[in-house]
Amino acid sequence: MSQSEHMYRSIFENAIEGIFQTTPSGGYLNVNPALAKMYKYDSTEDLVAGLTAIDNQLYVDPHRRNEFVQAMQEHGFVRGFESEIYCKDKSTIWISENARTVRDENGQVLYYEGMVEDITERKFLEHQLHGSQENLSALINNIEDAIWSVDANYRLVIFNATFSRFFQEHFNLDLRPGNIMADFLPAEWREEDAALYDRALGGERFIVERRYEFLQVERYYEISYNPIRTNDSISGVTVFSKDITERHRANRDLRKAMIAAEAANRMKSEFLANMSHEIRTPMNGVIGMTDLLLMTDLTHEQREFARTVRISGESLLIVINDILDFSKIEAGKLDLEIIDFGLREVLDNTLDLLAAQAHSKGLELAAFIRPEVPMHLRGDPGRLRQIINNLIGNAVKFTSHGEVVVTVSRVGETATHTVLGFEVRDTGIGIDEKAQAGLFQAFSQADGSTTRKYGGTGLGLAISKKLVNLMNGQIRVRSVLGQGSTFSFHAEFEKQPVSVGPVIKPDLNGLRVLIVDDNATNREILEHYTRAWKMKSDSASSGRQALEMMRSASVHDPYELAIVDMQMPEMDGLMLGHAIKSDPTIASTQLVMLTSLGNQLDTADMKQAGIEACVLKPVKQSRLFDRLAGVMAGHVPAAAHKLTKTGTLQITSAPPKPAPAAARILLAEDNVINQKVAIGLLQNIGYRADVVNNGLEVLKALESASYDLILMDCQMPELDGYETTQRIRAKNSDGPRIIAMTANAMRGESEKCLAAGMDDYLSKPVRLETLRDMVTRWMPEKKG
């Protein structure tokens, strides 16, 4: 007995939980140290003596003591009886009591005994959790999307206010947790709904879009099904439903608008293509017939009339091209063609087109490509030529005296690409600083008077800016009013895989040459050219200075060659030539004249002045080299100084290449005027052609004869050029070469022609040189 009592006392004293014995009336009989400590008393004796009225002294809510006693009287015990109590220092804690009633042999209550656990921290966490749950519930219920979950038996577990409101509004149902979904869904929804829940219960997470109709009003919902995973199993599905009716309507309206816009773009593209064809077809007749007319013997007056028509036609074509290009920009149809080309050829050809206009105003037109610039590139030469042509054309238009100079330099380079800088500088009227900002906007000129005075659509610079942007570059202007302008742009090009540099002939190596020109820019360019050819060059700015230099050098190191400009103040080129040939000490110097297209030169005057050859300005590097090499070799091509009946120096094309024996060409063209133009141009380059009016006639002609080349118009009645070509290729893929001739200048036309089976593409108006190059390229060699 003593041992048992000792063990009980040890447990009582050392227990972690609080242990008590109280009378039914609330007086403490016995407590252990853990309870005293829990209630913040100094000792067990302090607790027993201090708490004489438990209900008022201990319990924050005195009624909890009465409830405790009542439970003990009714059941004889309590389990987990929770109360908030005061400690000795009046702070409060939460406790949980487990107690039982101890009775005597007669069943009378002796006392209550039990254990107390401090649950303050747990109650705090429960409070926090309860608050979080309330916040979460408020959050979920304030979400506009419907949210609900079901268990594995499709019973509704939880849902938010939006979900509840949906069924209340549409079906007048008050939902409760435990409802089986199929019981309150419309019959037509149930099968599909169950299949979706089954997918999610199988572990799939997915989103569907569903359409519902309520009282003939359709609504669209985006519904997300998400499996609820508990340990290793799926216990249910959480569903999120978002009303996307407005978004669906907006997307539907957007699709309609896109379809309408695409239809409008197609109509615009078709209109542009049709306009291009309708405008270029008669322009082909005007320009082509004028070219043929200029090839005939005409009086001086007739030739001037014809040249005026030709120039007017070209001017009109420029305006038409600007309008069509701007329309392409508006329709998003402007892009670039990527082909191999030579930079020098592009620049030289562009200068040739504008030379007459520049020289008629007495302007010096010059171009210089710096030595480091790669010549063989890949890109769109036509669009590059268009930009340069527009900038030089504007410079010539707005410059009344002085010069227009084009410079090309290398800005950057990688192994595969190069960025080139192009600069067009003039000494014209200049542009006011305020007006410069709007120059690259459509229909914009420096001011309204420039359009009236100088003409133009105001589209050229806007189109050029768009083209430069497509070439990954930018275009800029620097100008001072009254002092001229400089337009510059950068453009990126691919480099051709194999770059072939210019072949330097040894004829001019070490040759002593004097350049005589009053224009400093021309002297600089010619010095670069001659030094690149390993010549020893000097320059003079006037005829008198040239004579002094030549006489001074004649004793020890005489000049073997002089390149002399025709138009110089005080002493022009002819006068200088006479002076040189009349001086025995320098008369052996060979003379080459630089002259503008319109200069009046008499053959006898040239011979008397000792001029061996003439080179037209602006000077092409290759042309100048050929002339200099020819002069120093003792032979000069006749074309170097051929004069017209009026005495005007003219550029003569190379004589037409004789047509290969038995070469046969078929021309398919429905427009009578264009037939005459094409036949005339072909005759000029040494070919004849049979003519048909449409595709059906082409097929019929091929049945009775074989042709080496077909010039195929794309737009013809009954059977167009595309379909005709496809039928020819279907019968014989190795049949005649077919060159498309089309007045459609829209994007994708060349690709369309090639896709149809054509070999190449020729745009109208057709030029003599372009036609010659095209026929020469594709005409098969034949043996006579």
For each residue, the residues with C-beta under 8 A, 3 or more apart:
1: 4 5
2: 5 6
3: 6 7
4: 1 7 8
5: 1 2 8 9
6: 2 3 9 10
7: 3 4 10 11
8: 4 5 11 12
9: 5 6 12 13
10: 6 7 13 14
11: 7 8 14 15
12: 8 9 15 19 32
13: 9 10 32 33
14: 10 11
15: 11 12 18 19 32 34 115
16: 34
17: 34 115 116 117
18: 15 31 32 34 35 38 39 95 115 116 117 118
19: 12 15 31 32 34 35 113 114 115 116
20: 28 30 31 32 35 112 113 114 115 116
21: 28 29 30 31 102 111 112 113
22: 26 27 28 29 54 111 112 113
23: 26 27 29 111 112
24: 69 72 109 111 112
25:
26: 22 23 53 54 55 65
27: 22 23 52 54
28: 20 21 22 31 47 48 51 54
29: 21 22 23 48 111
30: 20 21 44 48
31: 18 19 20 21 28 35 36 44 47 48
32: 12 13 15 18 19 20 35 36 44
33: 13 36 37 43 44
34: 15 16 17 18 19 37 38
35: 18 19 20 31 32 38 39 44 47 116
36: 31 32 33 39 41 42 43 44 46 47
37: 33 34 40 41
38: 18 34 35 93 95 116 118
39: 18 35 36 47 58 85 87 88
40: 37 87 88 89 91
41: 36 37 44 46 47 50 88
42: 36 46
43: 33 36 46 47
44: 30 31 32 33 35 36 41 47 48
45: 48 49
46: 36 41 42 43 49 50 88
47: 28 31 35 36 39 41 43 44 50 51
48: 28 29 30 31 44 45 51
49: 45 46 52
50: 41 46 47 57 88
51: 28 47 48 54 57 58
52: 27 49 57
53: 26 56 57
54: 22 26 27 28 51 57 58 59 65
55: 26 58 59 62 65 66
56: 53 59 62
57: 50 51 52 53 54 86
58: 39 51 54 55 65 85 86
59: 54 55 56 62 63 64 65 83 84 85 86
60: 64 83 84 85 86 92
61: 64 83 84
62: 55 56 59 65 66
63: 59 66 67
64: 59 60 61 67 68 83
65: 26 54 55 58 59 62 68 69
66: 55 62 63 69 70
67: 63 64 70 71 81
68: 64 65 71 72 78 81 83 97 99
69: 24 65 66 72 73
70: 66 67 73 74
71: 67 68 74 75 77 78 81
72: 24 68 69 75 76 77 78 99 100 101 112
73: 69 70 101
74: 70 71
75: 71 72 78
76: 72 100 101
77: 71 72 98 99 100 101
78: 68 71 72 75 81 97 98 99 114
79: 98
80: 96 97 98
81: 67 68 71 78 96 97 98 99
82: 94 95 96 97 119 123
83: 59 60 61 64 68 94 95 97
84: 59 60 61 92 93 94
85: 39 58 59 60 92 93 94 95
86: 57 58 59 60 90 91 92
87: 39 40 90 91 92 93
88: 39 40 41 46 50
89: 40
90: 86 87
91: 40 86 87
92: 60 84 85 86 87
93: 38 84 85 87 118 120
94: 82 83 84 85 118 119 120 122 123
95: 18 38 82 83 85 116 117 118 119
96: 80 81 82 116 117 119
97: 68 78 80 81 82 83 114 115 116 117
98: 77 78 79 80 81 114 115 117
99: 68 72 77 78 81 112 113 114 115
100: 72 76 77 112 113 114
101: 72 73 76 77 109 112
102: 21 109 110 111 112 113
103: 106 107 108 109 110
104: 107 108 110
105:
106: 103
107: 103 104
108: 103 104
109: 24 101 102 103 112
110: 102 103 104
111: 21 22 23 24 29 102
112: 20 21 22 23 24 72 99 100 101 102 109
113: 19 20 21 22 99 100 102
114: 19 20 78 97 98 99 100
115: 15 17 18 19 20 97 98 99
116: 17 18 19 20 35 38 95 96 97
117: 17 18 95 96 97 98
118: 18 38 93 94 95 121
119: 82 94 95 96 122 123
120: 93 94 123 124
121: 118 124 125
122: 94 119 125 126
123: 82 94 119 120 126 127
124: 120 121 127 128
125: 121 122 128 129
126: 122 123 129 130
127: 123 124 130 131
128: 124 125 131 132
129: 125 126 132 133
130: 126 127 133 134
131: 127 128 134 135
132: 128 129 135 136
133: 129 130 136 137
134: 130 131 137 138
135: 131 132 138 139
136: 132 133 139 140
137: 133 134 140 141
138: 134 135 141 142
139: 135 136 142 143
140: 136 137 143 147 160
141: 137 138 160 161 162
142: 138 139 161
143: 139 140 147 160 162
144: 162 243
145: 162 240 241 242 243
146: 159 160 162 163 166 239 240 241
147: 140 143 159 160 162 163 238 239 240 241
148: 156 157 158 159 160 163 238 239
149: 156 157 158 159 228 236 237 238 239
150: 154 155 156 157 181 197 236 237 239
151: 154 155 157 235 236
152: 201 234 235 236
153: 180
154: 150 151 180 181 182 194 197
155: 150 151 177 178 179 180 181
156: 148 149 150 159 175 176 177 178 179 180 181
157: 148 149 150 151 177 236
158: 148 149 177
159: 146 147 148 149 156 163 164 175 177
160: 140 141 143 146 147 148 163 164
161: 141 142 164 165
162: 141 143 144 145 146 147 165 166
163: 146 147 148 159 160 166 167 175 241
164: 159 160 161 167 168 174 175
165: 161 162 168 169
166: 146 162 163 169 170
167: 163 164 170 171 173 175 184
168: 164 165 171 172 173 174
169: 165 166
170: 166 167 214
171: 167 168 184 186
172: 168
173: 167 168 184
174: 164 168
175: 156 159 163 164 167 179 184
176: 156 179
177: 155 156 157 158 159
178: 155 156
179: 155 156 175 176 183 184
180: 153 154 155 156 183
181: 150 154 155 156 184 185 193 197
182: 154 185 190 193 194
183: 179 180
184: 167 171 173 175 179 181
185: 181 182 189 190 193
186: 171 189 190
187: 190
188:
189: 185 186 192 193 212
190: 182 185 186 187 193 194
191: 194 195
192: 189 195 196
193: 181 182 185 189 190 196 197
194: 154 182 190 191 197 198
195: 191 192 198 199
196: 192 193 199 200 208 223 225
197: 150 154 181 193 194 200 201 225 237
198: 194 195 201 202
199: 195 196 202 204 206 225
200: 196 197 203 204 205 206 225 226 227 237 239
201: 152 197 198 227 234 236 237
202: 198 199 227 234
203: 200 227 234
204: 199 200 225 227
205: 200 224 225 226 227
206: 199 200 224 225
207: 222 223 224 225
208: 196 222 223 225
209: 220 221 222 223 244
210: 220 221 223
211: 218 219 220
212: 189 218 219 220 221
213: 216 217 218 219
214: 170 217 219
215:
216: 213
217: 213 214
218: 211 212 213 245
219: 211 212 213 214 243 245
220: 209 210 211 212 243 244 245 247 248
221: 209 210 212 241 242 243 244 245
222: 207 208 209 241 242 244
223: 196 207 208 209 210 239 240 241 242
224: 205 206 207 239 240 241
225: 196 197 199 200 204 205 206 207 208 237 239
226: 200 205 237 238 239 240
227: 200 201 202 203 204 205 234 236 237
228: 149 234 235 236 237 238
229: 232 233 234 235
230: 233 234 235
231:
232: 229
233: 229 230
234: 152 201 202 203 227 228 229 230
235: 151 152 228 229 230
236: 149 150 151 152 157 201 227 228
237: 149 150 197 200 201 225 226 227 228
238: 147 148 149 226 228
239: 146 147 148 149 150 200 223 224 225 226
240: 145 146 147 223 224 226
241: 145 146 147 163 221 222 223 224
242: 145 221 222 223
243: 144 145 219 220 221 246
244: 209 220 221 222 247 248
245: 218 219 220 221 248 249
246: 243 249 250
247: 220 244 250 251
248: 220 244 245 251 252
249: 245 246 252 253
250: 246 247 253 254
251: 247 248 254 255
252: 248 249 255 256
253: 249 250 256 257
254: 250 251 257 258
255: 251 252 258 259
256: 252 253 259 260
257: 253 254 260 261
258: 254 255 261 262
259: 255 256 262 263
260: 256 257 263 264
261: 257 258 264 265
262: 258 259 265 266
263: 259 260 266 267
264: 260 261 267 268
265: 261 262 268 269 331 332
266: 262 263 269 270
267: 263 264 270 271
268: 264 265 271 272 327 330 331
269: 265 266 272 273 331 333 746
270: 266 267 273 274
271: 267 268 274 275
272: 268 269 275 276 324 327 328 331 333 746
273: 269 270 276 277 744 746 749
274: 270 271 277 278
275: 271 272 278 279 324 327
276: 272 273 279 280 324 743 744 745 746
277: 273 274 280 281 715 742 743 744
278: 274 275 281 282 743
279: 275 276 282 283 320 324 743
280: 276 277 283 284 320 743 744 745 763 764 765
281: 277 278 284 285 671 674 743 764
282: 278 279 285 286 673
283: 279 280 286 287 313 316 317 320 764 765
284: 280 281 287 288 673 674 677 743 764 765 766
285: 281 282 288 289 671 673 674 676 677
286: 282 283 289 290 309 313 765
287: 283 284 290 291 310 313 314 317 765
288: 284 285 291 292 674 677 678 680 681 765 766
289: 285 286 292 293 673 676 677 680
290: 286 287 293 294 306 309 310 313
291: 287 288 294 295 310 677 681 767 768
292: 288 289 295 296 677 680 681 684
293: 289 290 296 298 306
294: 290 291 298 303 306 307 310
295: 291 292 684
296: 292 293
297:
298: 293 294 302 303 306
299: 302 303
300: 303 304 645 646
301: 304 305
302: 298 299 305 306
303: 294 298 299 300 306 307 646
304: 300 301 307 308
305: 301 302 308 309
306: 290 293 294 298 302 303 309 310
307: 294 303 304 310 311
308: 304 305 311 312
309: 286 290 305 306 312 313
310: 287 290 291 294 306 307 313 314
311: 307 308 314 315
312: 308 309 315 316
313: 283 286 287 290 309 310 316 317
314: 287 310 311 317 318
315: 311 312 318 319
316: 283 312 313 319 320
317: 283 287 313 314 320 321 765
318: 314 315 321 322 393
319: 315 316 322 323 457
320: 279 280 283 316 317 323 324
321: 317 318 324 325 386 745
322: 318 319 325 326 457 459 460 463
323: 319 320 326 327 457 459
324: 272 275 276 279 320 321 327 328 745
325: 321 322 328 329 334 386 459 463
326: 322 323 329 330 442 459 462 463
327: 268 272 275 323 324 330 331
328: 272 324 325 331 333 334 746 747
329: 325 326 332 333 334 462 463 466
330: 268 326 327
331: 265 268 269 272 327 328
332: 265 329
333: 269 272 328 329 746 747
334: 325 328 329 466 467 470 747
335: 470 747
336: 379 380 383 467 470 471
337: 380 382 383 750
338: 378 379 380 494
339: 378 379 380 381
340: 376 377 378 496
341: 345 346 377 378 379 381
342: 345 346 375 376 377
343: 346 347 369 373 374 375 376 377 408 420
344: 347 348 369 375 620 621 622
345: 341 342 348 349
346: 341 342 343 349 350 381 384 385 388
347: 343 344 350 351 367 369 388 406 408
348: 344 345 351 352 367 620 621 622
349: 345 346 352 353 385
350: 346 347 353 354 385 388 389 392
351: 347 348 354 355 365 367 392 406 618 620
352: 348 349 355 618 651
353: 349 350 389
354: 350 351 357 358 365 389 392 393 396
355: 351 352 358 359 365 596 597 616 617 618
356: 359 360 597 598
357: 354 360 361 393 396
358: 354 355 361 363 364 365 396 404 618
359: 355 356 362 363 365 596 597 598 599 617
360: 356 357 598
361: 357 358 396 399 400 401
362: 359 401 567
363: 358 359 396 399 401 402 403 404
364: 358 402 403 404 405 519 521 522 617
365: 351 354 355 358 359 392 396 403 404 617 618
366: 403 404 405 406 519 521 522 525 617 618 619
367: 347 348 351 405 406 407 408 525 618
368: 405 406 407 408 524 525 528
369: 343 344 347 373 375 407 408 621
370: 373 407 408 409 410
371: 528 532
372: 409 410
373: 343 369 370 408 409 410 418 420
374: 343 377 410 413 418 495 499
375: 342 343 344 369 499 501 502
376: 340 342 343 495 496 498 499 500
377: 340 341 342 343 374 418 493 494 495 496
378: 338 339 340 341 493 494 495 496
379: 336 338 339 341 384 471 491 493 494
380: 336 337 338 339 383 384 471
381: 339 341 346 384 385
382: 337 385 386
383: 336 337 380 386 387 467 470 471
384: 346 379 380 381 387 388 471 491
385: 346 349 350 381 382 388 389
386: 321 325 382 383 389 390 463 464 467
387: 383 384 390 391 422 464 467 468 489 491
388: 346 347 350 384 385 391 392 406 422 424
389: 350 353 354 385 386 392 393
390: 386 387 393 394 460 461 463 464
391: 387 388 394 395 422 424 464 487
392: 350 351 354 365 388 389 395 396 404 406 424
393: 318 354 357 389 390 396 397 460
394: 390 391 397 398 456 460 461 487
395: 391 392 398 399 404 424 425 426 428 485 487
396: 354 357 358 361 363 365 392 393 399 404 426
397: 393 394 454 455 456
398: 394 395 426 428 429 450 454 485
399: 361 363 395 396 402 403 404 426 427 428 429 484
400: 361 428 429
401: 361 362 363 427
402: 363 364 399 426 427 428 484
403: 363 364 365 366 399 426 427 519 521
404: 358 363 364 365 366 392 395 396 399 424 425 426 427
405: 364 366 367 368 424 425 426 521
406: 347 351 366 367 368 388 392 422 423 424 425
407: 367 368 369 370 422 423 425
408: 343 347 367 368 369 370 373 420 421 422 423
409: 370 372 373 420 421 423
410: 370 372 373 374 413 418 419 420 421
411: 419 420 421 490
412: 418 419
413: 374 410 417 418 419 495
414: 417 418
415:
416: 494 495
417: 413 414 492 493 494 495
418: 373 374 377 410 412 413 414 492 493 495
419: 410 411 412 413 472 473 490 491 492 493
420: 343 373 408 409 410 411 490 491 493
421: 408 409 410 411 488 489 490
422: 387 388 391 406 407 408 488 489 490 491
423: 406 407 408 409 486 487 488
424: 388 391 392 395 404 405 406 486 487 488
425: 395 404 405 406 407 484 485 486
426: 395 396 398 399 402 403 404 405 484 485 486
427: 399 401 402 403 404 483 484
428: 395 398 399 400 402 484 485
429: 398 399 400 481 482
430: 479 480 481 482 483 484 485
431: 435 436 439 446 477 479 481 485
432: 435 436 446 447 481
433: 436 479 481
434: 437
435: 431 432 438 439 446 447
436: 431 432 433 439 477 479
437: 434
438: 435 441 444
439: 431 435 436 444 446 461 477
440: 444 461 462 464 465 475
441: 438 444 462
442: 326 458 459 462
443: 457 458 459 462
444: 438 439 440 441 458 461 462
445: 448 450 451 456 458
446: 431 432 435 439 450
447: 432 435 450
448: 445 451 452
449: 452 453
450: 398 445 446 447 453 454 456
451: 445 448 454 455 456 458
452: 448 449
453: 449 450
454: 397 398 450 451
455: 397 451
456: 394 397 445 450 451 460
457: 319 322 323 443 460
458: 442 443 444 445 451 461 462
459: 322 323 325 326 442 443 462 463
460: 322 390 393 394 456 457 463 464
461: 390 394 439 440 444 458 464 465 475
462: 326 329 440 441 442 443 444 458 459 465 466
463: 322 325 326 329 386 390 459 460 466 467
464: 386 387 390 391 440 460 461 467 468 475 489
465: 440 461 462 468 469 475
466: 329 334 462 463 469 470
467: 334 336 383 386 387 463 464 470 471
468: 387 464 465 471 473 474 475 489 490 491
469: 465 466 472 473 474
470: 334 335 336 383 466 467
471: 336 379 380 383 384 467 468 491 492 493
472: 419 469 491 492
473: 419 468 469 489 490 491 492
474: 468 469 489 490
475: 440 461 464 465 468 487 488 489
476: 487 488 489
477: 431 436 439 485 486 487 488
478: 485 486 488
479: 430 431 433 436 483 484 485 486
480: 430 483 484
481: 429 430 431 432 433
482: 429 430
483: 427 430 479 480
484: 399 402 425 426 427 428 430 479 480
485: 395 398 425 426 428 430 431 477 478 479
486: 423 424 425 426 477 478 479
487: 391 394 395 423 424 475 476 477
488: 421 422 423 424 475 476 477 478
489: 387 421 422 464 468 473 474 475 476
490: 411 419 420 421 422 468 473 474
491: 379 384 387 419 420 422 468 471 472 473
492: 417 418 419 471 472 473
493: 377 378 379 417 418 419 420 471
494: 338 377 378 379 416 417
495: 374 376 377 378 413 416 417 418 499
496: 340 376 377 378 499
497:
498: 376
499: 374 375 376 495 496
500: 376
501: 375
502: 375 622
503:
504: 509 532 533 534
505: 508 625 629
506: 509
507: 511 629 632 633
508: 505 511 530 533 534 535 625 628 629 632
509: 504 506 533 534 535
510: 534 535 536
511: 507 508 535 536 560 561 632
512: 535 536 553 557 558 559 560 561
513: 530 535 536 537 538 559 560 561 562 563 628
514: 537 538 539 540 546 549 550 559 561 562 563 589
515: 523 526 527 530 537 538 539 540 562 563
516: 539 540 542 543 546 562 563 564 565 568 573 576
517: 522 523 526 539 541 563 564 565 568 594
518: 541 542 565 568 569
519: 364 366 403 522 523 565
520: 523 524 541
521: 364 366 403 405 524 525
522: 364 366 517 519 525 526 565 594 619
523: 515 517 519 520 526 527 539 541
524: 368 520 521 527 528
525: 366 367 368 521 522 528 529 619
526: 515 517 522 523 529 530 537 539 563 619 624
527: 515 523 524 530 531 537 539
528: 368 371 524 525 531 532
529: 525 526 532 533 619 621 624 625
530: 508 513 515 526 527 533 535 537 563
531: 527 528 534 535 537
532: 371 504 528 529
533: 504 508 509 529 530 625
534: 504 508 509 510 531
535: 508 509 510 511 512 513 530 531
536: 510 511 512 513
537: 513 514 515 526 527 530 531
538: 513 514 515 549 559
539: 514 515 516 517 523 526 527
540: 514 515 516 543 545 546 549
541: 517 518 520 523 545
542: 516 518 545 546 568 569 570 571
543: 516 540 546 547 568 570 571 572 573 575 576 579
544: 547 548 570 571
545: 540 541 542 548 549
546: 514 516 540 542 543 549 550 562 564 576
547: 543 544 550 551 576 579 580 583 586
548: 544 545 551 552
549: 514 538 540 545 546 552 553 559
550: 514 546 547 553 554 558 559 562 580 586 589
551: 547 548 554 583 585 586
552: 548 549 555
553: 512 549 550 556 557 558 559
554: 550 551 558 559 585 586
555: 552 558
556: 553
557: 512 553
558: 512 550 553 554 555 586 588 589
559: 512 513 514 538 549 550 553 554 562 586 589
560: 511 512 513 588 589 590 632
561: 511 512 513 514 589 590 591 592 628 631 632
562: 513 514 515 516 546 550 559 580 589 590 591 592
563: 513 514 515 516 517 526 530 592 594 624 628
564: 516 517 546 573 576 577 591 592 593 594
565: 516 517 518 519 522 568 573 593 594 595
566: 572 573 574 593 594 595 596 599 601
567: 362 572 573 595 596 599
568: 516 517 518 542 543 565 571 572 573 576
569: 518 542
570: 542 543 544
571: 542 543 544 568 575 576 579
572: 543 566 567 568 575 576
573: 516 543 564 565 566 567 568 576 577 593 594 595 609 611
574: 566 577 578 605 606 609 611
575: 543 571 572 578 579
576: 516 543 546 547 564 568 571 572 573 579 580
577: 564 573 574 580 581 591 593 609 610 611
578: 574 575 581 582 608 609 610
579: 543 547 571 575 576 582 583
580: 547 550 562 576 577 583 586 587 589 591 610
581: 577 578 587 609 610
582: 578 579 587
583: 547 551 579 580 586 587
584: 587
585: 551 554
586: 547 550 551 554 558 559 580 583 589
587: 580 581 582 583 584 610
588: 558 560
589: 514 550 558 559 560 561 562 580 586
590: 560 561 562 612 631 632
591: 561 562 564 577 580 609 610 611 612
592: 561 562 563 564 611 612 613 614 615 627 628 631
593: 564 565 566 573 577 601 606 611 613 614 615
594: 517 522 563 564 565 566 573 614 615 617 619
595: 565 566 567 573 599 601 614 615 616 617 649
596: 355 359 566 567 599 616 617
597: 355 356 359 616 617 649 650 651
598: 356 359 360 648
599: 359 566 567 595 596 648 649
600: 647 648
601: 566 593 595 605 606 614 641 643 647 649
602: 605 606 643 647
603: 606 607 641 643
604: 607 608
605: 574 601 602 608 609
606: 574 593 601 602 603 609 611 614 641
607: 603 604 610 611
608: 578 604 605
609: 573 574 577 578 581 591 605 606
610: 577 578 580 581 587 591 607
611: 573 574 577 591 592 593 606 607 614 641
612: 590 591 592 631 636
613: 592 593 627 630 631 636 640 641
614: 592 593 594 595 601 606 611 627 640 641 649
615: 592 593 594 595 619 623 624 627 640
616: 355 595 596 597 619 623 649 651
617: 355 359 364 365 366 594 595 596 597
618: 351 352 355 358 365 366 367
619: 366 522 525 526 529 594 615 616 623 624
620: 344 348 351 623 624
621: 344 348 369 529 624 625
622: 344 348 502 625 626
623: 615 616 619 620 626 627
624: 526 529 563 615 619 620 621 627 628
625: 505 508 529 533 621 622 628 629
626: 622 623 629 630
627: 592 613 614 615 623 624 630 631 636 640
628: 508 513 561 563 592 624 625 631 632
629: 505 507 508 625 626 632 633
630: 613 626 627 633 635 636 637 640
631: 561 590 592 612 613 627 628 634 636
632: 507 508 511 560 561 590 628 629
633: 507 629 630
634: 631
635: 630
636: 612 613 627 630 631 640 641
637: 630 640
638: 641 642
639: 642 651 652
640: 613 614 615 627 630 636 637
641: 601 603 606 611 613 614 636 638 649
642: 638 639 649 650 652
643: 601 602 603 647 648 649 650
644: 647 648 649 650
645: 300
646: 300 303
647: 600 601 602 643 644
648: 598 599 600 643 644
649: 595 597 599 601 614 616 641 642 643 644
650: 597 642 643 644
651: 352 597 616 639
652: 639 642
653: 656 768 769
654:
655:
656: 653 684 685 686 772
657: 685 686 772 776
658: 686
659: 663 686 687 688
660: 663 779 780 781 782 784
661: 782 783 784
662: 782 784
663: 659 660 687 708 709 779 782
664: 690 705 706 707 708 709
665: 682 687 688 689 690 707 708 709 710 711 775
666: 689 690 691 692 698 701 702 707 709 710 711 736
667: 675 678 679 682 689 690 691 692 710 711
668: 692 693 694 695 697 698 710 711 712 713 716 721 724
669: 674 675 678 691 693 711 713 716 741
670: 693 694 713 715 716 717
671: 281 285 674 675 713
672: 675 676
673: 282 284 285 289 676 677
674: 281 284 285 288 669 671 677 678 713 764
675: 667 669 671 672 678 679 691
676: 285 289 672 673 679 680
677: 284 285 288 289 291 292 673 674 680 681 766
678: 288 667 669 674 675 681 682 689 711 741 766 771
679: 667 675 676 682 683 688 689 691
680: 288 289 292 676 677 683 684
681: 288 291 292 677 678 684 685 766 768 771
682: 665 667 678 679 685 687 688 689 771 775
683: 679 680 686 687 688
684: 292 295 656 680 681 768
685: 656 657 681 682 768 771 772 775
686: 656 657 658 659 683
687: 659 663 665 682 683 775
688: 659 665 679 682 683
689: 665 666 667 678 679 682 711
690: 664 665 666 667 701 705 707
691: 666 667 669 675 679
692: 666 667 668 697 698 700 701
693: 668 669 670 697 716 717
694: 668 670 697 698 716 717 718 719
695: 668 698 699 716 718 719 720 721 723 724 727
696: 699 700 718 719 724
697: 668 692 693 694 700 701
698: 666 668 692 694 695 701 702 710 712 719 724 728
699: 695 696 702 703 719 724 727 728
700: 692 696 697 703 704
701: 666 690 692 697 698 704 705 707
702: 666 698 699 705 706 707 728 735 736
703: 699 700
704: 700 701
705: 664 690 701 702
706: 664 702 736
707: 664 665 666 690 701 702 710 736
708: 663 664 665 736 737 779 780 782
709: 663 664 665 666 736 737 738 739 775 778 779
710: 665 666 667 668 698 707 728 736 737 738 739
711: 665 666 667 668 669 678 689 739 741 762
712: 668 698 721 724 725 738 739 740 741 758
713: 668 669 670 671 674 716 721 741 742
714: 720 721 722 740 741 742 744 749 753
715: 277 670 720 721 742 743 744
716: 668 669 670 693 694 695 713 719 720 721 724
717: 670 693 694
718: 694 695 696
719: 694 695 696 698 699 716 723 724
720: 695 714 715 716 723 724
721: 668 695 712 713 714 715 716 724 725 740 742 753 756 758
722: 714 725 726 752 753 756
723: 695 719 720 726 727 756
724: 668 695 696 698 699 712 716 719 720 721 727 728
725: 712 721 722 728 729 738 756 757 758
726: 722 723 729 730 756 757
727: 695 699 723 724 730 731
728: 698 699 702 710 724 725 731 732 735 736 738 757
729: 725 726 732 733 735 757
730: 726 727
731: 727 728 735
732: 728 729 735
733: 729
734:
735: 702 728 729 731 732 738
736: 666 702 706 707 708 709 710 728
737: 708 709 710 759 760 778 779 780
738: 709 710 712 725 728 735 757 758 759
739: 709 710 711 712 758 759 760 761 762 774 775 778
740: 712 714 721 753 758 760 761 762
741: 669 678 711 712 713 714 762 764 766
742: 277 713 714 715 721 749 753 761 762 763 764
743: 276 277 278 279 280 281 284 715 763 764
744: 273 276 277 280 714 715 749
745: 276 280 321 324 749 763
746: 269 272 273 276 328 333 749
747: 328 333 334 335
748: 751 752
749: 273 714 742 744 745 746 752 753 761
750: 337 753 754 761
751: 748 754 755
752: 722 748 749 755 756
753: 714 721 722 740 742 749 750 756 758 761
754: 750 751 757 758 759 761
755: 751 752
756: 721 722 723 725 726 752 753
757: 725 726 728 729 738 754
758: 712 721 725 738 739 740 753 754 761
759: 737 738 739 754 778
760: 737 739 740 774 777 778
761: 739 740 742 749 750 753 754 758
762: 711 739 740 741 742 766 770 771 774
763: 280 742 743 745 766
764: 280 281 283 284 674 741 742 743
765: 280 283 284 286 287 288 317
766: 284 288 677 678 681 741 762 763 770 771
767: 291 770 771
768: 291 653 681 684 685 771 772
769: 653 772 773
770: 762 766 767 773 774
771: 678 681 682 685 762 766 767 768 774 775
772: 656 657 685 768 769 775 776
773: 769 770 776 777
774: 739 760 762 770 771 777 778
775: 665 682 685 687 709 739 771 772 778 779
776: 657 772 773 779
777: 760 773 774
778: 709 737 739 759 760 774 775
779: 660 663 708 709 737 775 776
780: 660 708 737
781: 660
782: 660 661 662 663 708
783: 661
784: 660 661 662
